[in-house]
Amino acid sequence: MKKILLMNVLYKPNIGGVENSLSEISKVLIGNGYKVDVFCSNRNNEDDTHLDLICKKDSTEIYRYNYEYGKLSFFKNILNSRKALRELTDENKYSFIISRNYFLTIVAATAGVKNVKYVPPEVSYYSNKGLKATSLKKLGSDNAKFLLQLSALILSKDVYVLSESMFNQIRQISLKLITPKVVNPGINLERFSLPSLEEKNKLKDFYGISKNKKLLLALGRFSEVKQFNLAISTMALLPSDYLLILVGSGPERENYQNIINNNNLKDRVLLFNSTTSPENFYKMADVFLMTSKYESFGQTILEACVSGLQIISFSRKSGVNTNIELMLSECEGIYLVEEQSTDALANTIIQSFENKKIEHSGIIKNQNILSKRYSWNNFVSSLNIPIDKF
């Protein structure tokens, strides 16, 4: 049986877009007869505890290196991961290795592991663009991360990106020395789909949400680049029957809570921790808000759209660097805000509810368009890994 190794610093039970993508890739590979292993750290991102070094989950063997904290932890993690990866690759002959992390891509190169297919999740130079460095230490950290990401790109034989904008970004920062291949990720229609009214109401009962509210949803990491602070502040401009749900975790949570308290929005904005079941929140909501300043791709947009939600996003004309307009160019129920302000966002939200909701036929049309364009099966095949298309 052919073996494939997937690599990222974090994996389940940690929650995130990259972790989810590796899980979906693993399902396709296992369904096509491959044995799949995952190499990651034993870091638990929720509470900084350590996970088991070896375990099995969803027919996948997970091998973890010991993650260090504190002084000199970066160099200790290089040594720990390099040693563990060399032992793993010496014991197993992998037909293909897919990395979604710059750190482990560099570690693999230093360990003599060749032919790694690198799929970077972002280009930090662009994701941090326009954000203020809060300290010299943060500025130094951002610059170091950028240099490491560039090193990973240079060291990789095969680089794949998830959007045309990432293609252009990598071409620019590498002075056109690196030409990645654009591949589309996938969307799981078995997991993300249109709910029945009964299912929607049951979920609202479970999460304690009123059935009479006009429900807005924003989901992702609580970081500055997501600009969820704009979504929260906008609620002060909307009628009282609008409710915003924010789902995620991250460094901006305290700031969000302060905005809520200062604007008396505690009954208008609900914060939920990051979840392994985002589909539940899509099924409850009416409108999905994409307020990000930067997105390398935008997986949540696909998930929300095929779940029947109307989508509101800032347009590129407003100054954001996202791919929403290209991704959803043929879809119905899409609203673009041409100014990054609470007034413009509030007006578009009200407009989206005043217009008719997407007809059922429109949702099916959206699902058909996106499922043809975004398939995990096609994604794996685009990495030149032999599989049976279905």
C-alpha positions, 0 to 999 in steps of 0.5 A: 500500500502506498503511503502519503505524509501530510505535514502541519505544525498543528492538527486535530484536535486543534481547530482551523482552516489548514487542519480541516483541509488536511482532514479532507485531503486525508479522506480522499487519499484513504478512499483511493487506497493510500495509507495516510500519516500526519506529522505535526507538533504535540501542541494543543493550541487551546490551552498550551498543553501537550497532546500524545506523541502518537495516536490514530484518528479517522484511519490516520496515524498521527505522529507528533514532535515535542513542542517547546515553549519559552527561551530558545524554543524556536531552535529547540523545535527545529531540532525536535521536529527534524529528529522526529521527521528523520526517524519517521521518513527513515522507517516509512517510504512515502510516495508523496509528502504534502506540507501546509507549513513553512516551518516544517517545509524548511525542517524537511529540507534540512533533514534531507527529505525531498520532493515535498509538495508545499501548499502555503496557507498565506503570504505574511507580507500581504496579510500584515500589510496595513496593520500596525506593529504594536512593538519592535518585537512584533515587527521583528517577528513579522519580518522573521516570519516573512523570511522563513516563508520565502525560504520555504518557497525557495527550498520547495521543488513544487509549490501550489497556491489556492488563488490567483492573488497568491500566485501573483504575491509569490511571483512578486516577493520571489522576484519571479524566480518561483512560479507556483501552480494554482490549484482549487481546494474543495468543498464538502457538500455532505457536510455543508448544505441547506438546512430544513426549517426544522433543523434550523430551529432545533439548532437555534434552540440548542444554542439559545438563539431567538427564532425572531432575530435576523441572524448575521454570522462571522466566523474565523480567527479573532485577529486584527486582519479579520476586522470583526471589530467593524462588524461589532460596531456596525450593530449599533447602527442596526435595528434591535431585531438584528443579532450578530454571532461571532465564532472563533478564538484569538488575540482580539477577543478581549478587544471585541468584548470591550467594544460590546460593553462600551456600546451596550451590545451584550444582547446584540452580539454573541461570542462563541469559541472556535468549533469543530462544527461550523456547519451548525452556525451556517445553518442557523444564520441568514447572512454571512459577513466577510470583513477581512482585510486580507484572505489568501483564499476564503474557505468560509465563504464557500461553506457559507454560500453552499449552506444557503446564506447571503454573503456580504463582503468588502469589495477590492475597490474598498482596499481589501485584498481578497478573492471573493469577487472572483470566487463567487462571480457567478453566484446569487445572493452576493453583496459587495461593500465598496467602503470599509466603514460601519455606515456602508456595512450597515446599509448593505446589511439592511439592503440584503434583508430588504431584498428577497432571500435567495430562492431555493433554485438559486441556492442549488445553482450556487452549489452546482457552480461551486461543487464543480469548481471546488472539489477535494478530489480534484485538488489532490489530483492537481498535486499530481497524485494518482487517484480515481476521480468520481 
